[in-house]
Amino acid sequence: WLSWFAVWPDYQGQGIGKWLLAEICKTARVKGYRKIFIETYRHATFSRAVEFYQRQGFRQVGSVEQFLPDKSDMLVFMLDTGTD
């Protein structure tokens, strides 16, 4: 389980998040993990995160409706690591 992480706004757009996520995926493959799941939210605050994960190959595989106090949904994304 990897808890919350983010790239400070001043450093976004420089490839840091992409590099971090690639390292996480590489470590998962080495350890034999077949899938990586990410939770985020259908909320304006997280819209850039949703787009980022989709660009990195994650696809939405589930949701929990009205998860946040403001009734925003939790979104669950998955990436197959390619490990058999």
Backbone atoms as SQL, in Angstrom:
CREATE TABLE atoms (id INTEGER PRIMARY KEY, chain TEXT, resi INTEGER, resn TEXT, atom TEXT, x REAL, y REAL, z REAL);
INSERT INTO atoms VALUES
  (1, 'A', 1, 'TRP', 'N', 0.847, -1.173, 0.000),
  (2, 'A', 1, 'TRP', 'CA', 0.000, 0.000, 0.000),
  (3, 'A', 1, 'TRP', 'C', 0.884, 1.224, 0.000),
  (4, 'A', 2, 'LEU', 'N', 0.683, 2.057, -0.985),
  (5, 'A', 2, 'LEU', 'CA', 1.370, 3.342, -1.044),
  (6, 'A', 2, 'LEU', 'C', 0.322, 4.394, -0.791),
  (7, 'A', 3, 'SER', 'N', 0.526, 5.175, 0.221),
  (8, 'A', 3, 'SER', 'CA', -0.462, 6.179, 0.589),
  (9, 'A', 3, 'SER', 'C', -0.327, 7.412, -0.284),
  (10, 'A', 4, 'TRP', 'N', -0.984, 8.449, 0.098),
  (11, 'A', 4, 'TRP', 'CA', -1.032, 9.698, -0.664),
  (12, 'A', 4, 'TRP', 'C', 0.349, 10.178, -1.072),
  (13, 'A', 5, 'PHE', 'N', 0.462, 10.561, -2.311),
  (14, 'A', 5, 'PHE', 'CA', 1.665, 11.244, -2.764),
  (15, 'A', 5, 'PHE', 'C', 1.267, 12.211, -3.879),
  (16, 'A', 6, 'ALA', 'N', 2.045, 13.251, -4.017),
  (17, 'A', 6, 'ALA', 'CA', 1.762, 14.265, -5.037),
  (18, 'A', 6, 'ALA', 'C', 3.047, 15.009, -5.351),
  (19, 'A', 7, 'VAL', 'N', 3.033, 15.664, -6.481),
  (20, 'A', 7, 'VAL', 'CA', 4.144, 16.533, -6.855),
  (21, 'A', 7, 'VAL', 'C', 3.713, 17.958, -6.546),
  (22, 'A', 8, 'TRP', 'N', 4.560, 18.673, -5.840),
  (23, 'A', 8, 'TRP', 'CA', 4.282, 20.061, -5.478),
  (24, 'A', 8, 'TRP', 'C', 3.930, 20.848, -6.743),
  (25, 'A', 9, 'PRO', 'N', 2.884, 21.678, -6.707),
  (26, 'A', 9, 'PRO', 'CA', 2.437, 22.382, -7.922),
  (27, 'A', 9, 'PRO', 'C', 3.543, 23.110, -8.691),
  (28, 'A', 10, 'ASP', 'N', 4.498, 23.697, -8.001),
  (29, 'A', 10, 'ASP', 'CA', 5.589, 24.406, -8.683),
  (30, 'A', 10, 'ASP', 'C', 6.435, 23.484, -9.550),
  (31, 'A', 11, 'TYR', 'N', 6.389, 22.173, -9.290),
  (32, 'A', 11, 'TYR', 'CA', 7.214, 21.205, -10.009),
  (33, 'A', 11, 'TYR', 'C', 6.421, 20.329, -10.967),
  (34, 'A', 12, 'GLN', 'N', 5.111, 20.535, -11.019),
  (35, 'A', 12, 'GLN', 'CA', 4.287, 19.747, -11.932),
  (36, 'A', 12, 'GLN', 'C', 4.599, 20.121, -13.370),
  (37, 'A', 13, 'GLY', 'N', 4.392, 19.169, -14.271),
  (38, 'A', 13, 'GLY', 'CA', 4.635, 19.406, -15.682),
  (39, 'A', 13, 'GLY', 'C', 6.082, 19.207, -16.098),
  (40, 'A', 14, 'GLN', 'N', 6.910, 18.708, -15.187),
  (41, 'A', 14, 'GLN', 'CA', 8.330, 18.508, -15.481),
  (42, 'A', 14, 'GLN', 'C', 8.695, 17.026, -15.603),
  (43, 'A', 15, 'GLY', 'N', 7.693, 16.155, -15.564),
  (44, 'A', 15, 'GLY', 'CA', 7.950, 14.729, -15.707),
  (45, 'A', 15, 'GLY', 'C', 8.226, 13.999, -14.399),
  (46, 'A', 16, 'ILE', 'N', 8.162, 14.703, -13.282),
  (47, 'A', 16, 'ILE', 'CA', 8.465, 14.085, -11.992),
  (48, 'A', 16, 'ILE', 'C', 7.422, 13.036, -11.626),
  (49, 'A', 17, 'GLY', 'N', 6.155, 13.373, -11.767),
  (50, 'A', 17, 'GLY', 'CA', 5.087, 12.423, -11.444),
  (51, 'A', 17, 'GLY', 'C', 5.137, 11.202, -12.341),
  (52, 'A', 18, 'LYS', 'N', 5.392, 11.431, -13.612),
  (53, 'A', 18, 'LYS', 'CA', 5.510, 10.322, -14.558),
  (54, 'A', 18, 'LYS', 'C', 6.665, 9.410, -14.164),
  (55, 'A', 19, 'TRP', 'N', 7.796, 9.990, -13.783),
  (56, 'A', 19, 'TRP', 'CA', 8.952, 9.207, -13.345),
  (57, 'A', 19, 'TRP', 'C', 8.633, 8.424, -12.076),
  (58, 'A', 20, 'LEU', 'N', 8.007, 9.089, -11.089),
  (59, 'A', 20, 'LEU', 'CA', 7.652, 8.412, -9.840),
  (60, 'A', 20, 'LEU', 'C', 6.737, 7.216, -10.096),
  (61, 'A', 21, 'LEU', 'N', 5.722, 7.432, -10.909),
  (62, 'A', 21, 'LEU', 'CA', 4.775, 6.362, -11.196),
  (63, 'A', 21, 'LEU', 'C', 5.448, 5.226, -11.961),
  (64, 'A', 22, 'ALA', 'N', 6.340, 5.558, -12.889),
  (65, 'A', 22, 'ALA', 'CA', 7.070, 4.523, -13.627),
  (66, 'A', 22, 'ALA', 'C', 7.938, 3.690, -12.685),
  (67, 'A', 23, 'GLU', 'N', 8.571, 4.330, -11.708),
  (68, 'A', 23, 'GLU', 'CA', 9.389, 3.603, -10.726),
  (69, 'A', 23, 'GLU', 'C', 8.531, 2.685, -9.867),
  (70, 'A', 24, 'ILE', 'N', 7.370, 3.162, -9.486),
  (71, 'A', 24, 'ILE', 'CA', 6.441, 2.337, -8.700),
  (72, 'A', 24, 'ILE', 'C', 6.026, 1.115, -9.518),
  (73, 'A', 25, 'CYS', 'N', 5.697, 1.333, -10.782),
  (74, 'A', 25, 'CYS', 'CA', 5.280, 0.228, -11.653),
  (75, 'A', 25, 'CYS', 'C', 6.425, -0.753, -11.870),
  (76, 'A', 26, 'LYS', 'N', 7.631, -0.245, -12.047),
  (77, 'A', 26, 'LYS', 'CA', 8.795, -1.114, -12.234),
  (78, 'A', 26, 'LYS', 'C', 9.017, -1.976, -10.992),
  (79, 'A', 27, 'THR', 'N', 8.931, -1.370, -9.824),
  (80, 'A', 27, 'THR', 'CA', 9.101, -2.118, -8.575),
  (81, 'A', 27, 'THR', 'C', 8.006, -3.176, -8.435),
  (82, 'A', 28, 'ALA', 'N', 6.782, -2.827, -8.797),
  (83, 'A', 28, 'ALA', 'CA', 5.671, -3.783, -8.721),
  (84, 'A', 28, 'ALA', 'C', 5.935, -4.986, -9.627),
  (85, 'A', 29, 'ARG', 'N', 6.408, -4.730, -10.849),
  (86, 'A', 29, 'ARG', 'CA', 6.712, -5.831, -11.776),
  (87, 'A', 29, 'ARG', 'C', 7.804, -6.739, -11.213),
  (88, 'A', 30, 'VAL', 'N', 8.873, -6.137, -10.674),
  (89, 'A', 30, 'VAL', 'CA', 9.977, -6.919, -10.104),
  (90, 'A', 30, 'VAL', 'C', 9.470, -7.807, -8.971),
  (91, 'A', 31, 'LYS', 'N', 8.544, -7.289, -8.181),
  (92, 'A', 31, 'LYS', 'CA', 8.000, -8.050, -7.058),
  (93, 'A', 31, 'LYS', 'C', 6.930, -9.049, -7.491),
  (94, 'A', 32, 'GLY', 'N', 6.580, -9.045, -8.787),
  (95, 'A', 32, 'GLY', 'CA', 5.606, -9.995, -9.298),
  (96, 'A', 32, 'GLY', 'C', 4.162, -9.566, -9.164),
  (97, 'A', 33, 'TYR', 'N', 3.925, -8.303, -8.835),
  (98, 'A', 33, 'TYR', 'CA', 2.544, -7.816, -8.736),
  (99, 'A', 33, 'TYR', 'C', 1.956, -7.721, -10.132),
  (100, 'A', 34, 'ARG', 'N', 0.750, -8.197, -10.285),
  (101, 'A', 34, 'ARG', 'CA', 0.124, -8.243, -11.602),
  (102, 'A', 34, 'ARG', 'C', -0.686, -6.995, -11.919),
  (103, 'A', 35, 'LYS', 'N', -1.166, -6.311, -10.916),
  (104, 'A', 35, 'LYS', 'CA', -2.022, -5.150, -11.143),
  (105, 'A', 35, 'LYS', 'C', -1.713, -4.070, -10.109),
  (106, 'A', 36, 'ILE', 'N', -1.892, -2.827, -10.531),
  (107, 'A', 36, 'ILE', 'CA', -1.752, -1.687, -9.630),
  (108, 'A', 36, 'ILE', 'C', -3.083, -0.948, -9.644),
  (109, 'A', 37, 'PHE', 'N', -3.586, -0.652, -8.463),
  (110, 'A', 37, 'PHE', 'CA', -4.850, 0.080, -8.334),
  (111, 'A', 37, 'PHE', 'C', -4.591, 1.443, -7.718),
  (112, 'A', 38, 'ILE', 'N', -5.317, 2.427, -8.223),
  (113, 'A', 38, 'ILE', 'CA', -5.219, 3.795, -7.710),
  (114, 'A', 38, 'ILE', 'C', -6.624, 4.291, -7.422),
  (115, 'A', 39, 'GLU', 'N', -6.768, 4.927, -6.268),
  (116, 'A', 39, 'GLU', 'CA', -8.034, 5.573, -5.920),
  (117, 'A', 39, 'GLU', 'C', -7.863, 7.073, -6.099),
  (118, 'A', 40, 'THR', 'N', -8.845, 7.693, -6.743),
  (119, 'A', 40, 'THR', 'CA', -8.903, 9.139, -6.831),
  (120, 'A', 40, 'THR', 'C', -10.382, 9.511, -6.826),
  (121, 'A', 41, 'TYR', 'N', -10.705, 10.731, -7.182),
  (122, 'A', 41, 'TYR', 'CA', -12.083, 11.193, -6.993),
  (123, 'A', 41, 'TYR', 'C', -12.589, 11.976, -8.187),
  (124, 'A', 42, 'ARG', 'N', -13.886, 11.856, -8.406),
  (125, 'A', 42, 'ARG', 'CA', -14.548, 12.653, -9.437),
  (126, 'A', 42, 'ARG', 'C', -14.907, 13.992, -8.781),
  (127, 'A', 43, 'HIS', 'N', -13.942, 14.886, -8.806),
  (128, 'A', 43, 'HIS', 'CA', -14.078, 16.189, -8.163),
  (129, 'A', 43, 'HIS', 'C', -13.103, 17.126, -8.862),
  (130, 'A', 44, 'ALA', 'N', -13.448, 18.376, -8.982),
  (131, 'A', 44, 'ALA', 'CA', -12.603, 19.338, -9.701),
  (132, 'A', 44, 'ALA', 'C', -11.169, 19.356, -9.173),
  (133, 'A', 45, 'THR', 'N', -10.990, 19.182, -7.876),
  (134, 'A', 45, 'THR', 'CA', -9.659, 19.195, -7.272),
  (135, 'A', 45, 'THR', 'C', -8.780, 18.079, -7.834),
  (136, 'A', 46, 'PHE', 'N', -9.386, 16.978, -8.244),
  (137, 'A', 46, 'PHE', 'CA', -8.638, 15.798, -8.690),
  (138, 'A', 46, 'PHE', 'C', -8.692, 15.578, -10.201),
  (139, 'A', 47, 'SER', 'N', -9.244, 16.519, -10.950),
  (140, 'A', 47, 'SER', 'CA', -9.405, 16.309, -12.391),
  (141, 'A', 47, 'SER', 'C', -8.062, 16.135, -13.103),
  (142, 'A', 48, 'ARG', 'N', -7.040, 16.863, -12.703),
  (143, 'A', 48, 'ARG', 'CA', -5.719, 16.703, -13.319),
  (144, 'A', 48, 'ARG', 'C', -5.136, 15.330, -12.998),
  (145, 'A', 49, 'ALA', 'N', -5.388, 14.835, -11.801),
  (146, 'A', 49, 'ALA', 'CA', -4.894, 13.505, -11.419),
  (147, 'A', 49, 'ALA', 'C', -5.562, 12.433, -12.279),
  (148, 'A', 50, 'VAL', 'N', -6.855, 12.539, -12.475),
  (149, 'A', 50, 'VAL', 'CA', -7.579, 11.567, -13.307),
  (150, 'A', 50, 'VAL', 'C', -6.981, 11.546, -14.709),
  (151, 'A', 51, 'GLU', 'N', -6.787, 12.716, -15.290),
  (152, 'A', 51, 'GLU', 'CA', -6.214, 12.796, -16.634),
  (153, 'A', 51, 'GLU', 'C', -4.793, 12.227, -16.662),
  (154, 'A', 52, 'PHE', 'N', -4.009, 12.520, -15.641),
  (155, 'A', 52, 'PHE', 'CA', -2.642, 12.019, -15.557),
  (156, 'A', 52, 'PHE', 'C', -2.619, 10.490, -15.552),
  (157, 'A', 53, 'TYR', 'N', -3.425, 9.877, -14.693),
  (158, 'A', 53, 'TYR', 'CA', -3.452, 8.417, -14.615),
  (159, 'A', 53, 'TYR', 'C', -3.891, 7.800, -15.935),
  (160, 'A', 54, 'GLN', 'N', -4.866, 8.397, -16.581),
  (161, 'A', 54, 'GLN', 'CA', -5.323, 7.878, -17.868),
  (162, 'A', 54, 'GLN', 'C', -4.210, 7.971, -18.911),
  (163, 'A', 55, 'ARG', 'N', -3.471, 9.056, -18.923),
  (164, 'A', 55, 'ARG', 'CA', -2.354, 9.197, -19.871),
  (165, 'A', 55, 'ARG', 'C', -1.258, 8.165, -19.610),
  (166, 'A', 56, 'GLN', 'N', -1.155, 7.692, -18.366),
  (167, 'A', 56, 'GLN', 'CA', -0.128, 6.705, -18.023),
  (168, 'A', 56, 'GLN', 'C', -0.612, 5.279, -18.255),
  (169, 'A', 57, 'GLY', 'N', -1.802, 5.116, -18.815),
  (170, 'A', 57, 'GLY', 'CA', -2.300, 3.792, -19.172),
  (171, 'A', 57, 'GLY', 'C', -3.272, 3.171, -18.187),
  (172, 'A', 58, 'PHE', 'N', -3.595, 3.869, -17.119),
  (173, 'A', 58, 'PHE', 'CA', -4.576, 3.353, -16.169),
  (174, 'A', 58, 'PHE', 'C', -5.970, 3.502, -16.760),
  (175, 'A', 59, 'ARG', 'N', -6.820, 2.531, -16.449),
  (176, 'A', 59, 'ARG', 'CA', -8.212, 2.619, -16.884),
  (177, 'A', 59, 'ARG', 'C', -9.125, 2.478, -15.672),
  (178, 'A', 60, 'GLN', 'N', -10.249, 3.159, -15.736),
  (179, 'A', 60, 'GLN', 'CA', -11.186, 3.102, -14.626),
  (180, 'A', 60, 'GLN', 'C', -11.869, 1.740, -14.609),
  (181, 'A', 61, 'VAL', 'N', -11.835, 1.099, -13.437),
  (182, 'A', 61, 'VAL', 'CA', -12.437, -0.228, -13.299),
  (183, 'A', 61, 'VAL', 'C', -13.536, -0.266, -12.242),
  (184, 'A', 62, 'GLY', 'N', -13.769, 0.852, -11.583),
  (185, 'A', 62, 'GLY', 'CA', -14.817, 0.872, -10.572),
  (186, 'A', 62, 'GLY', 'C', -15.008, 2.251, -9.995),
  (187, 'A', 63, 'SER', 'N', -16.023, 2.347, -9.163),
  (188, 'A', 63, 'SER', 'CA', -16.295, 3.603, -8.471),
  (189, 'A', 63, 'SER', 'C', -17.137, 3.320, -7.227),
  (190, 'A', 64, 'VAL', 'N', -17.071, 4.246, -6.305),
  (191, 'A', 64, 'VAL', 'CA', -17.926, 4.218, -5.122),
  (192, 'A', 64, 'VAL', 'C', -18.671, 5.538, -5.133),
  (193, 'A', 65, 'GLU', 'N', -19.966, 5.466, -5.337),
  (194, 'A', 65, 'GLU', 'CA', -20.762, 6.682, -5.457),
  (195, 'A', 65, 'GLU', 'C', -20.853, 7.432, -4.136),
  (196, 'A', 66, 'GLN', 'N', -20.841, 8.749, -4.248),
  (197, 'A', 66, 'GLN', 'CA', -21.041, 9.656, -3.109),
  (198, 'A', 66, 'GLN', 'C', -20.105, 9.335, -1.950),
  (199, 'A', 67, 'PHE', 'N', -18.844, 9.116, -2.243),
  (200, 'A', 67, 'PHE', 'CA', -17.870, 8.708, -1.239),
  (201, 'A', 67, 'PHE', 'C', -17.415, 9.855, -0.341),
  (202, 'A', 68, 'LEU', 'N', -17.162, 11.008, -0.933),
  (203, 'A', 68, 'LEU', 'CA', -16.677, 12.157, -0.156),
  (204, 'A', 68, 'LEU', 'C', -17.834, 12.897, 0.508),
  (205, 'A', 69, 'PRO', 'N', -17.536, 13.689, 1.521),
  (206, 'A', 69, 'PRO', 'CA', -18.606, 14.442, 2.196),
  (207, 'A', 69, 'PRO', 'C', -19.438, 15.313, 1.243),
  (208, 'A', 70, 'ASP', 'N', -18.832, 15.797, 0.156),
  (209, 'A', 70, 'ASP', 'CA', -19.590, 16.617, -0.797),
  (210, 'A', 70, 'ASP', 'C', -20.339, 15.765, -1.825),
  (211, 'A', 71, 'LYS', 'N', -20.333, 14.443, -1.610),
  (212, 'A', 71, 'LYS', 'CA', -21.022, 13.467, -2.467),
  (213, 'A', 71, 'LYS', 'C', -20.260, 13.139, -3.745),
  (214, 'A', 72, 'SER', 'N', -18.992, 13.530, -3.864),
  (215, 'A', 72, 'SER', 'CA', -18.184, 13.153, -5.016),
  (216, 'A', 72, 'SER', 'C', -17.887, 11.657, -4.964),
  (217, 'A', 73, 'ASP', 'N', -17.794, 11.064, -6.135),
  (218, 'A', 73, 'ASP', 'CA', -17.513, 9.632, -6.230),
  (219, 'A', 73, 'ASP', 'C', -16.024, 9.343, -6.079),
  (220, 'A', 74, 'MET', 'N', -15.703, 8.197, -5.495),
  (221, 'A', 74, 'MET', 'CA', -14.344, 7.667, -5.541),
  (222, 'A', 74, 'MET', 'C', -14.238, 6.913, -6.867),
  (223, 'A', 75, 'LEU', 'N', -13.113, 7.079, -7.546),
  (224, 'A', 75, 'LEU', 'CA', -12.854, 6.362, -8.780),
  (225, 'A', 75, 'LEU', 'C', -11.692, 5.408, -8.557),
  (226, 'A', 76, 'VAL', 'N', -11.799, 4.218, -9.086),
  (227, 'A', 76, 'VAL', 'CA', -10.734, 3.224, -8.958),
  (228, 'A', 76, 'VAL', 'C', -10.176, 2.952, -10.354),
  (229, 'A', 77, 'PHE', 'N', -8.863, 3.156, -10.489),
  (230, 'A', 77, 'PHE', 'CA', -8.168, 2.924, -11.747),
  (231, 'A', 77, 'PHE', 'C', -7.225, 1.750, -11.577),
  (232, 'A', 78, 'MET', 'N', -6.956, 1.043, -12.685),
  (233, 'A', 78, 'MET', 'CA', -6.089, -0.123, -12.634),
  (234, 'A', 78, 'MET', 'C', -5.118, -0.096, -13.811),
  (235, 'A', 79, 'LEU', 'N', -3.922, -0.621, -13.558),
  (236, 'A', 79, 'LEU', 'CA', -2.930, -0.839, -14.615),
  (237, 'A', 79, 'LEU', 'C', -2.454, -2.273, -14.490),
  (238, 'A', 80, 'ASP', 'N', -2.495, -2.995, -15.599),
  (239, 'A', 80, 'ASP', 'CA', -1.938, -4.353, -15.643),
  (240, 'A', 80, 'ASP', 'C', -0.446, -4.207, -15.846),
  (241, 'A', 81, 'THR', 'N', 0.373, -4.791, -14.974),
  (242, 'A', 81, 'THR', 'CA', 1.815, -4.609, -15.044),
  (243, 'A', 81, 'THR', 'C', 2.467, -5.452, -16.125),
  (244, 'A', 82, 'GLY', 'N', 1.727, -6.379, -16.712),
  (245, 'A', 82, 'GLY', 'CA', 2.293, -7.229, -17.751),
  (246, 'A', 82, 'GLY', 'C', 3.013, -8.436, -17.195),
  (247, 'A', 83, 'THR', 'N', 2.977, -8.631, -15.890),
  (248, 'A', 83, 'THR', 'CA', 3.613, -9.797, -15.255),
  (249, 'A', 83, 'THR', 'C', 2.653, -10.964, -15.294),
  (250, 'A', 84, 'ASP', 'N', 3.110, -12.105, -15.791),
  (251, 'A', 84, 'ASP', 'CA', 2.242, -13.308, -15.842),
  (252, 'A', 84, 'ASP', 'C', 2.372, -14.118, -14.581);
